Amino acid sequence: MNCFFFKERRKEKCRSAPELEHGNRGGAKKKKDPALNRATNSTGSIQQSPRSVRELYKEKEKDSNFRVFTWHELKDATSGFNKMLKIGEGGFGSVYRGSIAPKDGKGEPIVVAIKKLNTRGFQGHKEWLAEVQFLSIVSHPNLVKLLGYCSVDGERGIQRLLVYEFMPNRSLEDHLFSKTLPPLTWKTRLEIMLGAAQGLAYLHEGLEIQVIYRDFKSSNVLLDENFHPKLSDFGLAREGPQGDHTHVSTAVVGTQGYAAPEYIETGHLKVQSDMWSFGVVLYEILTGRRSLERNRPPPEQKLLDWVKQYPADSNRFTMIIDTRLRNQYSLPAARKVAKLAESCLKKNPEDRPSMSQIVEGLKQALQISEMTSSSSSAGESSRSKLGRKGK
């Protein structure tokens, strides 16, 4: 696949408006009447087919508020990419906490997160491009904001960086599995997953095109100062199938333990792949366990295999609930979440719920939790009054 962005080589010069490449937008076709593949409006005239990510990016380019940073600006912002300021690391590269001057040069410095590409060639550049193109066309309270980027080709090789809003409470993964951080409450866990589901529903259903996130996992759900969740890391995101196509054919990438089995086996990427990953994370918030833990006994290493022994409707179900919750949770709501997770993990992708249905399911789980909590509080109050009368 050609990358038009690399056609010209310039000496240590920062680039703006990165050229975006065309993706493979189709896979196998649905067995439908071809005449039904074209949308018509109320007058019967044929509407234009959805535009590509590249076309949408080009349209928004002139109105973009992204800042184009120089390499030296971001180097200074991170004190020379000081290891003490490193706050994360992944397949793309390292993430640093930094401070940049406001766009107009007035006021206090702004704290940001700066992601620095590993100098590992074209694949890293493709992921950088994907982030720029997708985050330029989306706007949602549950998606992290991209503030700007840096693209330099010079004697030191390619330099690709992204600048995001800073999320002070790190990730859902940190709070679920770190022993140094206080455990998340049951209500907070549900609210975080609801916000993440709303972000995915927007990607799937709220844009002119469909976006498949492809890398949903607890480490990619970032938390702001109020524990409001935002999806991050769009390097693996792909434009969904168009028209009568059922899937996008692509190389298999992602994180072990989260990727849908049909995608791993065939390379056929469907929007339902995101639902599978979401189901895995639902079980993580229930159990406080990672999707894969090699240090546990063999029967417990794979989370999805282990939880099958404790169905949501069984008396044994409570044995999988995270002990860090100290029984401060709603059992009916927990059963509801487990059943929702199971529906996301159905073998046939077409049997999985849409993200809108998942959003509604999580709203219901929150309502059940609140009702259960209110009933418990009322019961405790009544018992307390009876106790005082008996004295």
C-alpha positions, 0 to 999 in steps of 0.5 A: 500500500502506497503512502502519498505522505512520503513522496517528498523528502525534505530536510528537517521540515515540519509538515501540516495537513498529512495526506491520507491513504485510501483503505480497503473499504469492502469485504464479502458482499451481503446476499441482497438485491443490488437495487437495495444497496442504493439509498433513496430519499423521500422523493425517490431520487438516489442519494450520494453514497457515504464519503470515505474518511479521507474525503471527510478529512479533506473537507474538515482540513480547512476548519481544523483547530489542530496545531502543527508543532515543531519537534523542538517545541515538543522536545522542550515540552517534555524536558527532552522526553525525560523518562520521569515524565513518561506516563505510558507505553504501547505498540505505538511508542511512549506517552509523556506528560508535557506542558505547552503554551496556549495557542494564542501565547497568553495564559498559563501552560497547558498540561497535555499528553504527548505520544512519540512514535517508535522509529520502526518504519511504515507501520508506525506511520500508518497508525499515526495517520489513522489517529490523525484522520479519525480524530479529525472527523469525530467529536464526542464527550467519550472520545479523547481530543487530539490537540495537534501533531508533529511530522518531521522527516529529516536526517534523524529519520521520521518523527511522528508525534501526537498531542492529546488532552491530558487525562489525570486519572490514567486508565480503567486498567490501572484502577481495576488491576493496580494494588496501589490505587483505591478500587473503583466503586460498583457505580463508578465501574458501571458509569465508566462502561456506559460512557465507553459504550456511548463512545463506541455507539457514536463511532458505529452509528453516529457518523456518516461512515461507520468506524470500527475501533478494533482495539477496545480494552481497559487500557484504552479507556482513559479517565479525566479528573471526574472519572469520566471515560474517553476512548483513546488510541485510534491507531488500529481503527478502520473504516467499516464496510460500505454498501453490500459488503459485510466486512473489511479484509485486513491483517489481524492486529490487536491485543491478545485476549480481546480480539474476536475469534472470527477476526483472528481466524479469518482476518474479516473485520466486522463492527461486531468485533468491537462488541466481543471486546466490550464483553471481555471488559465487562467481565473484567469490571465484574471480576477484577481480573485481566482477560489473560493472567499467566500467573494463575492456575491453568483453569483460571488463566483465561478469563472467559474460560473461567467465568463459564463455570459460574453462570449469571443465574447460578448460586455460584455466580457471586464467586467471580465478583471482585473481592475488592468491592467488599460486597458493596454492589447490587447482585441483580445488576451484576447478573444483568451485566454478566448476561449482557457480557455473554450476549456480546460474546456470542459465537455468531457475530450477527447474534451480538447486540448493537452498541445502542442496545448495550448502552440501554442494557447498562442504563438498566443495570445502573437503575437496578443498582440504584433501586437496590441501593435505595431498598437496602438503605430503607431496610437498614433505616427501618431496622435502626428505628426498630432497634431504638424503640426496643431499647 
